[in-house]
Every structure is written in C-alpha cells, then in structure tokens.
Amino acid sequence: MFAFLSARRFHGLVAFCSFALLAVAFYMEYQMGLEPCPLCMLQRIAFFSVGVMSLGSALTASIKVRKICSWVVMVLSLLGAALAIRHLYLQSLPMDQLPACLPGLSYMLDVFPWQEIMQAMVMGTGECGDVVWTFLGLSIPGWTLVAFVAMAVINLVIALKVYKAAN
C-alpha cells in the first residue's frame, strides 16, 4: 500500500520543493521587487544545495549513497534552519539594536576580503531585520524555517530507514 513512499521518491519530492522554493524566492525578488538580504541569499544557497543533493539521491540506485545523501541533506537543512533562526532573531530586535547596514554585495566583493563578507552575511545586517512580507503571520524566514525543519526530519527518517534496510 505504501510502496510508492520510497526514499527515492521522498528525495525527489524534497528536490522539487527546494527548487520550487527557489523559484518563489526569485519571483519575490524580480516580480514583487523584494530585495534579498545577505541571510536570504545564504538560505537560497542552502535550498539549492539541499535540492542538488536530494536530486542526486533520487537518481541513484545505491542504498549506501542514498544514506550518505540523507545525512548530508539533513545537515544542510539544519544549517539552513540555523540561518533562518538567526534571521528571525534579527527581525525580532528593535530598530536601534539592529546591526549596521552594509554596502551592496557587488561592492563588498570588490573591496572586502571574503572572510569579512561571509561573516557579515552570516551575522546579518540591518536590512535583515525588515519584515517585508508575511503569510499567515509568518515572515519569509519563518516559512524557510518550517521548510528546512521539514526537510531535516524527512531526511532523518530516510537515513534511519535506509540504514535499517541496509542491515
């Protein structure tokens, strides 16, 4: 009855959801005019990484590779969730406690060393504290947190199921 709920199909679903969320992010940026902040860009990278690893797992026939991919996707999802939590924290701060806004990313890439750029992106900037869109009371990082946690849980279940099947 539940034979259609295989690990390969779940990874295919996770890959589809990751790429669909990226499509929504690009729609929000280019059609709705919402500029992504540094934490948004890092969360996009996390979704892309999750999508690529999940797609690779969905396309492989090896149980061992699928198990490894499940653990990698779970870790990537947890890193994405941590970024979303940081983003939500910045959105909860009063305006006077937000970090300073930084120049644009293209300028920073030309002037600053990559270590400072990465630190600034992970820590967030003043624009990361702006709530520019909500749906059902959750902002964009709130929804990304939900997606990352769901993907982490799904991959934990897949990893443990594949592990049991391999033994």
Stockholm file with secondary structure:
# STOCKHOLM 1.0

chainA/1-167         MFAFLSARRFHGLVAFCSFALLAVAFYMEYQMGLEPCPLCMLQRIAFFSVGVMSLGSALTASIKVRKICSWVVMVLSLLGAALAIRHLYLQSLPMDQLPACLPGLSYMLDVFPWQEIMQAMVMGTGECGDVVWTFLGLSIPGWTLVAFVAMAVINLVIALKVYKAAN
#=GR chainA/1-167 SS CCTTCCHHHHHHHHHHHHHHHHHHHHHHHHTSCCCCCHHHHHHHHHHHHHHHHHHHHHHCCCHHHHHHHHHHHHHHHHHHHHHHHHHHHHHHSCGGGSCCCCCCHHHHHHHSCHHHHHHHHHHCCGGGGCCCCEETTEEHHHHHHHHHHHHHHHHHHHHHHHHHHHC
#=GC SS_cons         CCTTCCHHHHHHHHHHHHHHHHHHHHHHHHTSCCCCCHHHHHHHHHHHHHHHHHHHHHHCCCHHHHHHHHHHHHHHHHHHHHHHHHHHHHHHSCGGGSCCCCCCHHHHHHHSCHHHHHHHHHHCCGGGGCCCCEETTEEHHHHHHHHHHHHHHHHHHHHHHHHHHHC
//
